[in-house]
Structure formats: structure tokens, C-alpha cells
Amino acid sequence: MMNTYFVEKAKMTLAGVSIRTTNEVEMGPDGGLPQLWETYFQSNIAGQVATVNPEYIYALYTDYESDASGAYTVVIGHEVAEERHLEGNQLEENGLEESQFTYAVVPESKYMVFTTKKGPVFEVVAQAWGEIWAYFKQSREARTYTGDFEIYDSRNFDPADTQVEIYIAIE
């Protein structure tokens, strides 16, 4: 079992690039997440919108259709100050308009935080999600599906040897 702890987090707003997908699709050859990461790294979001703690990259799972088996939206990006998004400023300096970013509000919630093993990023994250799904099948904690996210610290990010925290919203 991975290391876990519980934490309460206030509401936050993220800006990023997004796709709608399912776990089934992501486990096959047509998964869109690797391409979404590619798009994120090319988009320079942190350079275009006023981010809060720009060193933290979030991969948010939100707008769940039902539960772990249904469709959901993944947003990869950064926390932004809420007011900024409400003004709807358009920035076109880098060729990507801010309107091309997806904004997602993550409600205030209680989270169970899982820490992955250290290792190659896609491997340790995929393994951790497998353990998380198995854990919640038999756990007394209930997932709320209001927004779950992974946090990556870009200051010491080594894709070949990284450790990630995964926040799962619970009741």
C-alpha cells in the first residue's frame, strides 16, 4: 500500500489544456494523455496566464460522467487567480489565445493523498492509479468524483525518476 494522508483543500481554479476520455481508452493504443502532456509542454501556459505557484503542474480529473468507469475530462495546467479568469483577458502574444485554455474550478474538499513510488513518471502514476482504484473498491472512504488531481513539482522534475502526489476527493 502506498503512503497516504488526509488533507482539506480550499477551492481553486486551474487553467490548462484538456481532453475528454475514459480509462478504457487510455489503457489502449489510442489514449490521448501522452499527446495532452505534449500539448501542455508546447503551450507555455505559465508564461501566458497569471499563475499561482507556477512551479506546480496539475493534472486534474474532473467532470466525471459517473465513476472510475465513465468518461471524464483531464486538464493539465496551473492554478490561477480566480478573478483573472472572470475578466476573460485574451493574450495572443505566443500564438495561443487564453480562450484556448480550459478553466476548471476544483471545489473545496477533503482529500486522501496517495504518494507514488519513485520511478519513471508514466509507470509510477499508472501503477498508483491501479492501486487507488483497487483501494476504493474495498474502502470505507467514498470518492466524491468532484475533482481528483496529480501534482508535479517542475523545479526538480525528472521524468525518469519522479515521485507524484495524487489527491482523491472523498466525502
C-alpha positions in Angstrom: 0.0 0.0 0.0 1.3 3.5 -0.8 1.8 6.2 1.8 -1.4 8.1 2.3 -2.6 11.1 4.4 -5.7 13.2 4.6 -5.9 16.9 3.9 -8.6 19.6 3.4 -8.0 22.0 0.4 -9.8 25.2 -0.4 -11.4 25.8 -3.8 -9.0 26.5 -6.6 -9.2 27.4 -10.3 -6.9 25.8 -12.9 -6.2 26.9 -16.4 -4.8 24.4 -18.8 -5.2 22.2 -21.9 -7.8 19.4 -21.8 -9.3 16.3 -23.3 -12.3 14.2 -22.5 -11.5 10.5 -22.2 -12.1 7.2 -20.4 -9.9 4.8 -18.5 -10.7 2.2 -21.1 -9.4 4.4 -24.0 -6.3 5.4 -22.0 -5.4 1.8 -21.4 -5.4 1.1 -25.2 -3.2 2.4 -28.0 -5.4 5.4 -28.7 -5.0 7.0 -25.3 -4.8 10.8 -25.5 -2.9 11.6 -22.3 0.7 11.4 -23.7 -0.4 13.8 -26.5 -2.1 16.1 -24.0 1.2 16.3 -22.0 3.0 17.1 -25.2 0.4 20.0 -25.9 0.9 21.2 -22.4 4.7 21.5 -22.7 4.3 23.3 -26.0 1.7 25.7 -24.7 3.7 27.7 -22.2 0.6 28.3 -20.1 2.6 29.5 -17.1 4.1 32.3 -19.4 0.7 33.4 -20.5 -1.7 33.5 -17.6 -1.1 34.8 -14.1 -0.4 31.5 -12.3 -0.3 30.9 -8.6 2.7 28.8 -7.6 3.8 28.2 -11.3 6.3 25.5 -10.3 3.3 23.2 -9.6 1.8 21.4 -12.6 -1.6 19.9 -12.0 -3.2 17.0 -13.9 -6.9 17.3 -12.9 -9.5 14.7 -13.5 -12.9 16.4 -13.4 -16.5 16.4 -14.9 -16.9 12.7 -14.2 -19.8 11.2 -16.1 -20.3 8.6 -13.3 -17.4 7.0 -11.6 -14.0 5.5 -12.5 -15.6 3.6 -15.4 -17.2 6.6 -17.1 -15.9 9.5 -19.2 -14.1 12.4 -17.5 -12.1 15.5 -18.5 -8.4 15.8 -17.9 -6.9 19.3 -17.5 -3.2 19.7 -17.4 -2.1 23.1 -16.2 -1.7 25.6 -13.4 -3.6 27.2 -10.6 -4.7 30.7 -11.5 -6.2 33.6 -9.6 -9.9 33.3 -10.0 -10.6 37.0 -10.8 -8.3 36.9 -13.8 -10.3 34.1 -15.5 -13.5 36.0 -14.8 -12.2 39.1 -16.7 -11.6 36.8 -19.7 -8.4 38.6 -20.8 -7.2 37.5 -24.2 -3.5 37.0 -24.7 -2.2 36.3 -28.1 1.5 37.1 -27.8 2.6 33.5 -28.0 0.1 32.4 -30.7 -2.1 30.6 -28.2 -5.1 32.6 -27.1 -6.1 32.3 -23.5 -9.5 31.2 -24.7 -8.0 28.0 -26.0 -7.3 27.1 -22.4 -9.8 25.2 -20.3 -10.7 26.7 -17.0 -11.8 24.3 -14.2 -12.9 25.0 -10.7 -12.0 22.4 -8.1 -14.4 22.7 -5.2 -13.2 22.8 -1.6 -12.9 19.2 -0.5 -11.4 16.7 1.8 -8.7 14.6 0.1 -7.0 11.3 0.6 -3.5 11.8 -0.8 -1.5 8.9 -2.3 2.2 9.2 -2.8 3.6 7.1 -5.7 6.9 5.2 -5.6 9.9 6.9 -7.2 10.5 5.9 -10.8 9.6 6.7 -14.5 6.7 9.1 -14.3 4.1 7.3 -16.6 4.9 4.0 -14.9 4.6 5.0 -11.3 1.5 7.1 -11.9 -0.3 4.4 -13.8 0.6 1.9 -11.1 -0.6 4.2 -8.4 -4.0 4.7 -10.1 -4.4 0.9 -10.3 -3.8 0.7 -6.6 -6.1 3.7 -5.9 -9.0 2.0 -7.9 -8.4 -1.3 -6.0 -8.3 0.6 -2.7 -11.6 2.4 -3.2 -13.4 -0.8 -4.2 -13.0 -2.1 -0.7 -12.5 1.1 1.3 -14.9 2.7 3.8 -13.9 6.1 2.3 -16.2 7.1 -0.5 -14.9 9.1 -3.5 -16.9 12.2 -4.4 -15.7 12.5 -8.1 -15.7 16.3 -7.7 -12.1 16.6 -8.9 -9.0 14.5 -8.3 -5.5 15.6 -9.3 -1.9 14.8 -9.5 0.7 17.4 -8.6 4.1 17.6 -10.3 6.8 19.9 -9.0 8.6 21.2 -12.1 11.6 22.5 -10.1 13.0 19.0 -9.6 11.1 17.1 -12.2 12.9 14.2 -13.7 10.6 12.1 -15.9 12.8 9.1 -15.4 12.8 9.3 -11.6 10.0 11.1 -10.0 7.5 10.9 -7.2 4.0 12.2 -7.5 1.2 13.0 -5.1 -2.3 12.1 -6.2 -5.2 13.8 -4.4 -8.5 11.9 -4.4 -11.6 13.8 -3.3 -13.5 12.0 -0.6 -16.7 12.5 1.5 
